[in-house]
Amino acid sequence: MSSSGHAAGTSNGGSADAAAAAGAARRNTRMPKYSKFTQQELPACKPILTPKWVVSVFFIVGVIFVPIGVVSLLAARDVVEIIDRYDEACVPGNMTQNKLAYIQNETISKVCKRNLTVTKHMKQPIFVYYELDNFYQNHRRYVKSRNDAQLRDASKANQTSACEPEKTTANGQPIVPCGLIAWSLFNDTYNFTRGNENLPVDKKDISWKSDREHKFGKDVYPSNFQNGALKGGATLDPKIPLSEQEDLIVWMRTAALPTFRKLYGRIYFDLKENDTITVSLNNNYNTYSFGGKKKLVLSTATWLGGKNDFLGFAYLVVGGLCIFLAFVFTLLYFIKPRKLGDHNYLSWNRHPASR
């Protein structure tokens, strides 16, 4: 009896020691508790790209993209544009060799007359843009030369940090709005007539609503703007808050590329084919010092926007390429078929059956 009891006690003691050792090992290890989530064994969709699936996907994408590209191109072709470059044409004949002296001489009249012929019927609204070329609004120093807090809040008019070199006047007064972007505001103006009929330009809501409501304060008014010895561009009415100075708001949204258009206004009149539009413009903005170009653009719009063939060509190229690849893969499948392997062997933790 005593021998049997001693043996049983030894067995129980050994089991307890083993369990304690196993528990200590679990406490000392950093291995997480087993679960299907941690071991990435949850049910999942594992599609097998068979030749039929690949060919079908390419073909469907091509069939969808090609009609979209055709429709986009047709919509872009319906847009009517009149583009007139006037920066060189408006320079007097005796100053074509010294354009910089012409634009900097305030005693010389900058009024210029241009006649535009409507090539195709243009339905209202007609969008009026000015286009600048070789003007790098994306230059790092230029983009940073502004103070958004000052533009939003009248109590922060003295905040002119990052506005160098147009932050204060010669006597230390803060400039509102400060910075190079506002200082270089575009200041050419356009007036349109058709025969004896005046075509007014509506400049309301030409800027983004979010900019007017959130980026430019209704209680912020221009102060000490363009009062320096060197004027960069247009002046601002000190009696009108920045939230209503939409030409400034449009200009302050800097362009990403050196050639860009900005909305000047809208004409709410239909223009008939062969109509002659007389433009009386003030050629004030200096693009001659950096070799830039200025253009006046009249354009209609469709459901897709303005004239831009890129989107249509992009859809056509991608759709055509997909149909071509579908055709090539189909030929390869029939000419030189390849046996599909067993997808069960794709599991990383599944061992092959013993033989």
Disulfide bonds with the S-S distance in Angstrom:
Cys90-Cys112 2.09
Cys163-Cys178 1.98
